[in-house]
């Protein structure tokens, strides 16, 4: 009988029951081969995904430092930094970086202020159409948004929001709603409402309870949502193209111009400059999410 727990664990692992006589039978040869095939397929899939996702980034990074690369060799014949001063010397590059950082920061802060109360309401209250409204925030990202941007542009023309920073901020906020609604909603749902009730019973106001109990517990998830919102606003290009031109040009727009009008290494430098901040922020967001058990999306 002492061997029973170990046998039960093995049965769970391999899905094989021991016979009535108590003699343990290990996995058959066919089952062992199947497990090996599944492991191989899993690793092949992971390698294929890594190549698919990281391959273009690696090639882009190589082009950014390639002094001469004819394509006849796996790596450049000459490595060089000569393209970087050329890119920094282009007209409008500094202004585009400043504008991109400013608008992304404003979008992140406005989205936080506007969406957090809504996220708390979705998490704590049950009302008709709640799930429908939650899914509606996904709708903007579920379909191509260019037609939506054109429709919004016609409205912006009427209120003089076109070719303005205000218009860029408004159009970029569409990219952040899904993060600033869904992630904080999930975080608030995972907080035991009994903690809030105990604080209220102890004499704390509802606002004080939110600031002292709820908000600190949800802070890691909110930080993840804010970082993802900043990245989404920083990388947004279609809406900004329609609303910002001709006087307000962000980094993605000037990158497109560089890719089409300049040498390929210069376009790679632009793309790398835009990708590095986004990748770093995503790494930080993933670290916060893992460290605090935050789910990126989901609501019950």
Buried (B, 14 or more C-beta within 10 A) or exposed (E): EEEEEEEEEBEEEBEBEBEEEEEEEEBEEEEEEEEEEEEEEEEEEEEEEEEEEEEEEEEBBBBBBBEEBEEEEEEBEEEEEEBBEEBEEBEEBEEBBEBBBBBBBBBBEBBBEBBBEBBBBBBBEEEEEEEEBBEEBEEEEEEEBEEBBEEBBEEBEEEEBBBBBBBBBBBBBBBBBBBBBBBBBBBBBBBEEEEBEEBBEEEBEEEEBBEEBBBEBBEBBBBBBBBBBBBBBBBBBBBBBBBBEEEBBBBBBBBBBBBEEBEBBBBBBBBBBBBEBBEEBBEEBBEBBEEBEBBBEEBE
